[in-house]
Amino acid sequence: MTDVKQLPWEEWIKERDNPQDAWRKPEAMDDVVVIDASYGNYAGLFASSILAEFGAFTIKIEPPGGDIARKMTPYGMLVKDTGLAYLVEGRNKYHITLNLNTEEGREIFKELASYADVVIETARPGEFDAMGIGYRQLKELNPKLIYCAIHTYGQFGPEAEKNWKKPDYDLIDQARSGIMAITGEPDDPDVPDEVKVPTREGNWMGWYSGGCWAAFGIITALIWRMKSGKGQFIDVAPPEAEAKFCDYHIQWYHQSGKLRGRVGAYDSAVFPYTFVRTKDGVCFISGFSDVNWAHLCKIMENPELKDKFPTIFDRLNPENQPKIHHAIEEWSQNLTSKELEEKVMKANLAPDAVGVVATAKVNRPSETLEEEHWWVRGTFQKVKDPYYGEFVVQAPAANKMTETPARLKWPLRPVGADNLFVYKKFLGYGPSVLKKLKEKGVI
Amino acid sequence: MNREFFEWAKQELDPSKIFLKPEALKGVRVLELCTLIFGPVVPDWLSEFGAEVIKVELPGMGDTMRYVTPYGFFWKNISPAFQEQNHNKYHVGLDVRTPKGKELFIELAKKCDVVVENLRAGTMDKWGIGYRQLREVNPGIIYLANNGFGQWGPFAHGRPSYDAIAQSVSGLMTISGFPGRMPLKSGVWIGDFTGGCMSTVAVLAALYYRERTGKGQFIEFSQGENLIRWLDWTWVYVHLTGKDRPQAGNRDLAICPSDLFECKDGYIAITAFTEDEFRGLCEAMEKPELADDPRFKEPLERLKDENAKELLAIIREWAKDKTVKEIDELGAEYGFAASPVLDAKDQYYSEHWWSRGAVVEVDDPIYGKLVEWGSAPKMSETPGRHKWGARPVGIDNEHVFVRILGLSEEEVKALEEEGTIGKWGDRVGAKPPEDWDGKTGLFYP
C-alpha cells in the first residue's frame, strides 16, 4: 500500500475499498449463525441476505416442495425450477428442507435453533408460537437467541389481532406506509382517471424496507448481546419500516393539519426538482435554492424566468410550478439528454459559476446496466452457478468497506441442496438418517 | 387466533416501558458533519438506540435542510423537514474550514467511535479531517462517507447528487408508474432514506466487528448504488430477456393477484398467492370455481400476462360494488391480504400505530409536544426511543465544548468571538422560537 502523503484521496481509498479485493478480507459477521424460516416473503429474504452478505452462516429452511418465493417471478419466468426474484435473494445461503407441519420437523427445528444466534420468520403472528417453535419456546433451549418476526401488522396491537389471518405482502406494506398515498400523478384535469390513484413504487419497496430494518434490529441486538449476554425478541412491521422514509409527513400533519397529496412531477418543498422531456428521453433537473435557480436560468439563457419567480416561496406556489416546468421543457426539448447533461456540467465547472444545477438522464434499467461506472464500482456482478447457469445480479450495497466489505459468494442453491452438509454439520445426521426423514416427508 | 400470544408480545414490547430498558448502543459516540438527508439520517437512527450524537453545522446558517420546508412552512421557527432526521443530537455550530475549527473537529473525533459525513468526494481529505487523517489520531474510528456516486469511479466527480438523481440513474423512476406514462418520481425522498438505512446497517456491522476485534474501518455508500440493490428482480430480468422492465401501475408482475382496486368509496390493495390465500379470495368473491380454473390454479400459470390480466379484471369488476371496509374484513375472514391506503392522517389517529409505539409523542424541551415515528424494529430488551427533537444552530456548544471536550467557559467565549464556533443567525429555520426565554431546554449551563 502506498504512503498517505503521496497519493490523491481517490486513488488511496480505491486501493483500500475496491470490492474486487473483498474476498481477501475478513467478514464482519462470520461468527453468527442465522436461520431464515421465512416463507413466500422477500422482507425475510432480504434481511437474511444482508446478514449473509456480511458473512453470517445463513441456513434457509424450505418445505420439501420449496419456498413459494421461488415462484414469485415476472410473468412466471423460471430458470430451471426457480424464478428471477429468488435468483437475486438466495445469495450466500445454505438451503435445507424441513417440514414444519410435522412434529418431528418441529423437533429438528428446535435443535437447529439451539445452535443458532438468529431466527427470522414471516408467518402470521403467533403461528410459530402455536407450533411450539416461537420465541418463547426457543429461548428456553437457547436463552441468547435473537428472534425476529416480520409481518404487516406486527406481533401485537388491535389490528394485528383483527388481521392475524392475513399474510404479509409488499403491496399491502406499501399501501400502509403512507408513501403510496402521496406517490402518483396529481388530481389534474388532463390526467386520465385510471392513473390518478395512489401508486406503488415499481420495486418491492415495502418488503425491502422491512428487510433492511429487520437487519438493523438484528445487528443491534447482536451488539447488545456481546455486551450483556442477552438475546431478545424483535417485531418488525414493514409498513412502519417504510414509514420511517416518509420525509416530514407526520410532523407536518401534526403541526399544520395538512396532507401532502400526490404531486407527481412537482414537489411541495423544493422546486424545480423535477424531470423534463428532452429530444430523446427524460432528464431529472434540480435548482431549488435561490442561488441554484439563478444558475439554472443563466444556463437556459432565460433571465426573465428568474425574475418572474425569484424566491423559493414563489417556486413552491402550486400555481407556479406547472408554469416553471413548462418553461424548462421549452428549453430542454431542444436538447438530447446527453447534450443537456454536458451543458449543465460545463456550466457547473465554469470558474465564474455561482451555484450548481444537478441533473441526470432518467435511465431505463437497460441503460443503467450498460453504464461503465457501475461495473467499475462493482455494483453489478456476473455470477456463474453450477445448476442455474450464468446471469447478472446486483452486488451487495455495502461492498466498499476497508476491513469487512459485504460480498456475494454464491447466488442460490436448488431446494435441499445443502441438506447433507448442514444436517451433518449441526446434528450429525448421515445419509441413512436423511433418507428415512425424506421418506417420512420430514425433509 | 391465540389471544394469549398477543398479550405476551404486548408485554414484551410494551412501549410504555421503553425508558426502563437499556440501550444497545450505550457508550457509542457519533460525530456528524452532514447536511440534508443522506448523511444526518444515519446518526439519527443510531441515536434512537442510545448513541450520543454531536452534529456539527456551519455557525449562523447551519444545515441547508433547515430551509427546506413544505410550501415555506415553519413551525415555531423550525422546519418539519429538518426535524425528520435530526433527533436526540447535540447541535454544535463549528466552522471546520478555519484552523482552530479543524483542530476542534479533530479533538472531537478523538473522543468519538463513529464519524459520518456526506460532502463531495475528497473534500474532507482536502480539509485535513478525512479518514486518513482521523485514523492517525483514532485508529479504531469507524468512518462513513455517504454521497451520490461514491469516492471513486467515472461518476465520482463533477456530479452533484440528490435523491431524485439516484432515482433517475438507478432506473427506479422508469419502472414505477402506469404503462405509457412519464417516469414516476416517488412522493418522498426515497433514495436518501433507503440509502441512509442501508449505510446505517453497514455502520452497525462495523460496530459489531469492532466489538469482536477492536478494529475500525472506512465505509463508503453511494445513493445510486443502494437503490440499484433494492430493485429486486430488475437486473436479472433485463439481462436474461434483453427487455426493459416495464411500468405496471399497482399491479405486481411477479405476484398474482396483487393490485389496487377501486371500490364504491375508495381504494383497496389486495394480494393473494398461495393456494389457501387464493382459494380464500375466490370464496370471498363467491366465485370458488376460479380457484380450480386452469388459467388461475397454479401461481406460475396465473402470472402469465394474459391470465393475470383476465384475473385482475374479474377482481376489479367484483371490487367496484363493494366498500373498502367490506373487502378489508373479507381478507381478515378468508385469509388473504387486503388493506386501504393509509395517509398521514390515518396513521396519526391510528390506535394500532400508537399502541405499538410506531407513532410517538415527544415532549421536547424547547418545542413542546412533537409527534414523530417511533423506532422501526420493536425490541424487547433494548427498544429504541426519542429523547428530544431537532434544535437551533449551535445551541449545545457549551454543553459539548465544556462537558464533553473539557474546555473552559472563557475558551469557549473566545472561540465564539473569533467566529470559530457560533450559534444561530437571525433567520427562521436556524433560530429558536420567537417566544423562547433564552434558557428553557438548554442542557448547559
Interface residues (C-beta under 8 A of the other chain):
Chain A: V4 P8 W9 E10 E11 W12 I13 K14 R16 D17 P26 A28 M29 D31 G40 Y42 I50 F54 I68 K71 M72 T73 P74 Y75 G76 M77 L78 V79 G83 L84 A85 L87 V88 E89 P125 G126 D129 A130 G134 R136 C148 T152 Y153 G154 Q155 F156 G157 P158 E159 A160 E161 K162 N163 W164 K165 K166 P167 D168 Y169 D170 L171 I172 Q174 A175 R176 S177 G178 I179 M180 A181 I182 T183 G184 E185 E194 V195 V197 P198 T199 R200 E201 G202 N203 W204 M205 Y208 S209 C212 W213 A214 A215 F216 G217 I218 I219 T220 A221 L222 I223 W224 M226 K227 S228 K230 G231 Q232 F233 I234 D235 V236 A237 P239 E240 A241 A243 K244 F245 C246 D247 Y248 H249 I250 Q251 W252 Y253 H254 Q255 S256 K258 L259 R260 R262 V263 G264 A265 S268 A269 V270 Y273 T274 F275 R277 V282 C283 F284 S286 S289 I312 F313 L316 N317 P318 M345 N348 L349 V356 A358 T359 A360 K361 V362 N363 R364 P365 S366 E367 T368 L369 E371 E372 H373 W374 V376 R377 T379 F380 F391 V392 V393 Q394 A395 P396 A397 A398 K400 M401 T402 E403 T404 A406
Chain B: M1 N2 R3 F5 F6 W8 A9 K10 E12 L13 P22 A24 L25 W45 F49 T64 Y67 V68 T69 P70 Y71 G72 F73 W75 S79 P80 A81 Q83 E84 A121 G122 D125 K126 G130 Y131 R132 F149 G150 Q151 W152 G153 P154 F155 A156 G158 R159 P160 S161 Y162 A164 I165 Q167 S168 V169 S170 G171 L172 M173 T174 I175 S176 G177 F178 R181 M182 P183 L184 K185 S186 G187 V188 W189 I190 F193 T194 C197 M198 S199 T200 V201 A202 L204 A205 A206 L207 Y208 Y209 E211 R212 T213 K215 G216 Q217 F218 I219 E220 F221 S222 E225 N226 I228 R229 W230 L231 D232 W233 T234 W235 V236 Y237 V238 H239 L240 T241 G242 K243 D244 R245 Q247 A248 G249 N250 D252 L253 A254 I255 S258 D259 L260 E262 Y267 A269 I270 T271 A272 F273 T274 E277 P299 L300 E301 R302 L303 K304 D305 A308 G331 A332 E333 Y334 G335 F336 A337 A338 S339 P340 V341 L342 D343 A344 K345 D346 Q347 Y348 S350 E351 H352 W353 S355 R356 A358 V359 L370 V371 E372 W373 G374 A376 P377 K378 M379 S380 E381 T382
